[in-house]
């Protein structure tokens, strides 16, 4: 049912948010492929984004398997000579002196909003031309410098190191890791602000680049939003409930933590507990549209018609277009085939 809910909300996003076509084309042409032969003679590949003259950012894990990586666009290739590596944050900036393409403009992850439309552009599955995927911001998780971004903009193998752009064509994140499961993948991008420190680091000529990234840390040492993503994508509701309970205890004012708990409890048919969790989420973040929808859905299942109506008034304040989408969603809960 979560998929159907996101489709309903996307109807609003697609009709309400415009994009800068010329700027998005510049973003598209600012994405390149990173390639190289691995130790077994096979081809290693990933994506990168041009962030300055002759300079490309990619994920360090893209550079683990090759001693002589290069940048490519179509049939053209450009040698990589140096790298600045922040392995733990999984960001590497490489230099390619003959690269002739223009850099993309940078945005600000702090300025992003939940529900905002964004675009992932990268070489998913190693295709020669970049693939564009439109999605929305699903979560923003503060770090000491920039917001880690959870989005619904898809990227596949080969798009590690690709760009996440706002609809003005500004780079806001680097697509890096995702979960997988029958409930759907969850996609994470590193904040563009992390580049500022990386660009000041000393350059090296040593390849491959080795080391563990933060998203490869032991599960019990990861931030809660990462720990919760795996059971959510696998629809492992008991485990999600367990993690989310810990999350809400450690971060009482985090709306995402309460939403995660509500999602688990709703799926486990613990409707009163789910209603309480979703209510806390919207109390902490009154613009959390999916949490409002979920709160209304649970209220309907509990026969709480007054709350269902009250939520319409709240959605009216956010955007009047949401009201009809909400009504259709709840009606579909009763009459439509489950997704």
Long-range contacts (C-beta under 8 A, 24 or more apart in sequence): 1-333, 1-338, 1-339, 2-183, 2-184, 2-263, 3-184, 3-339, 4-329, 4-332, 4-336, 4-339, 5-290, 5-293, 5-294, 5-329, 6-152, 6-290, 8-293, 8-325, 8-328, 8-329, 9-115, 9-136, 9-289, 9-290, 9-293, 9-322, 9-325, 10-136, 11-325, 12-319, 12-321, 12-322, 12-325, 13-115, 13-117, 13-136, 14-117, 15-321, 16-319, 16-321, 17-116, 17-117, 17-167, 18-167, 19-117, 19-119, 19-167, 19-168, 20-167, 20-168, 20-169, 22-169, 23-105, 23-168, 23-169, 23-170, 24-119, 24-165, 24-167, 24-169, 25-169, 26-102, 26-104, 26-105, 26-169, 27-104, 27-119, 27-121, 27-163, 27-165, 27-169, 27-170, 27-171, 28-121, 28-130, 28-132, 29-101, 29-102, 30-101, 30-102, 30-103, 30-104, 30-163, 30-171, 31-121, 31-122, 31-123, 31-130, 31-162, 31-163, 32-56, 32-71, 32-72, 32-73, 32-99, 32-101, 33-71, 33-72, 33-73, 33-123, 33-126, 33-128, 33-158, 34-58, 34-62, 34-63, 34-69, 34-70, 34-71, 34-72, 34-80, 34-94, 34-161, 35-66, 35-69, 35-70, 35-71, 35-72, 35-77, 36-63, 36-65, 36-66, 36-67, 36-68, 36-69, 36-70, 36-207, 37-66, 37-68, 38-65, 38-66, 39-65, 39-67, 43-126, 44-69, 45-123, 45-126, 45-158, 46-123, 46-158, 46-159, 46-160, 46-161, 47-122, 47-123, 47-130, 47-158, 47-159, 47-160, 47-161, 47-162, 47-163, 47-175, 48-94, 48-161, 48-162, 49-104, 49-161, 49-162, 49-163, 49-171, 49-174, 50-99, 50-101, 50-102, 50-103, 50-104, 51-93, 51-103, 51-104, 51-106, 51-171, 51-195, 52-103, 52-199, 53-99, 53-103, 54-95, 54-96, 54-97, 54-98, 54-99, 55-93, 55-94, 55-95, 55-96, 55-99, 55-103, 56-93, 56-94, 56-96, 56-99, 57-91, 57-92, 57-93, 57-94, 57-161, 57-174, 57-195, 57-198, 58-91, 58-92, 58-94, 58-160, 58-161, 58-174, 59-90, 59-91, 59-92, 59-160, 59-161, 59-174, 59-176, 59-213, 60-85, 60-86, 60-87, 60-90, 60-91, 60-92, 60-209, 60-211, 60-213, 61-90, 61-160, 61-213, 62-92, 62-160, 62-161, 63-92, 63-94, 63-207, 63-208, 63-209, 64-208, 64-209, 64-210, 65-208, 66-207, 66-208, 67-207, 67-208, 68-207, 69-94, 69-207, 70-96, 71-96, 71-99, 73-101, 74-128, 74-129, 81-205, 82-203, 82-204, 82-205, 83-203, 83-204, 83-205, 83-206, 83-207, 83-209, 84-198, 84-199, 84-201, 84-202, 84-203, 84-204, 85-201, 85-204, 85-209, 85-211, 86-194, 86-197, 86-198, 86-201, 87-209, 87-210, 87-211, 87-212, 87-213, 88-211, 88-212, 88-213, 88-214, 89-190, 89-194, 89-198, 89-213, 89-214, 90-176, 90-177, 90-190, 90-213, 90-214, 90-215, 91-174, 91-190, 91-194, 91-195, 91-198, 92-198, 92-209, 93-195, 93-198, 93-199, 95-203, 104-163, 104-165, 104-169, 104-170, 104-171, 105-169, 105-170, 105-171, 106-170, 106-171, 106-172, 106-192, 106-195, 107-165, 107-166, 107-168, 107-170, 107-171, 107-172, 107-192, 108-170, 108-172, 108-192, 108-193, 109-140, 109-146, 109-147, 109-149, 109-172, 109-173, 109-191, 109-192, 109-193, 110-146, 110-147, 110-193, 112-137, 112-140, 112-147, 112-149, 112-166, 112-172, 113-137, 113-287, 114-138, 114-139, 114-140, 114-285, 114-287, 114-288, 114-289, 115-287, 115-289, 116-166, 117-167, 118-151, 118-153, 118-164, 118-165, 118-166, 118-167, 118-172, 119-153, 119-164, 119-165, 119-166, 119-167, 120-151, 120-153, 120-154, 120-155, 120-159, 120-162, 120-163, 120-164, 120-165, 120-175, 120-187, 120-189, 121-162, 121-163, 121-165, 122-155, 122-158, 122-159, 122-160, 122-161, 122-162, 122-163, 122-175, 123-158, 123-159, 123-162, 124-154, 124-155, 124-156, 124-157, 124-158, 124-159, 124-162, 125-156, 125-157, 125-158, 126-157, 126-158, 127-158, 130-162, 131-159, 135-187, 138-186, 139-225, 139-256, 141-223, 141-225, 141-256, 143-191, 143-194, 145-191, 145-193, 145-194, 145-196, 145-197, 146-190, 146-191, 146-192, 146-193, 146-194, 147-191, 148-188, 148-189, 148-190, 148-191, 148-225, 149-173, 149-188, 149-189, 149-190, 149-191, 150-186, 150-187, 150-188, 150-225, 150-229, 151-187, 151-188, 151-189, 152-187, 153-187, 154-185, 154-187, 155-187, 164-189, 176-213, 176-215, 177-213, 177-215, 179-229, 179-230, 179-232, 179-233, 179-234, 180-233, 181-230, 181-232, 181-233, 181-234, 181-235, 182-234, 182-235, 183-232, 183-233, 183-234, 183-235, 184-233, 185-233, 186-229, 186-232, 186-233, 188-215, 188-226, 188-229, 224-250, 224-251, 224-257, 225-256, 228-260, 232-260, 232-263, 235-267, 237-264, 237-267, 237-268, 238-264, 238-268, 240-264, 240-267, 241-265, 241-268, 248-277, 248-280, 253-284, 254-284, 255-280, 255-281, 255-282, 255-284, 255-285, 255-288, 255-291, 256-281, 258-284, 258-291, 259-288, 259-290, 259-291, 259-294, 262-291, 262-294, 262-295, 262-298, 263-294, 266-294, 266-297, 266-298, 271-298, 271-301, 271-302, 272-302, 274-298, 275-299, 275-302, 275-304, 282-314, 286-314, 286-318, 287-318, 289-315, 289-318, 289-322, 292-318, 292-326, 293-326, 293-329, 296-326, 296-330, 297-329, 297-330, 297-333, 300-330, 300-333, 300-334, 301-333
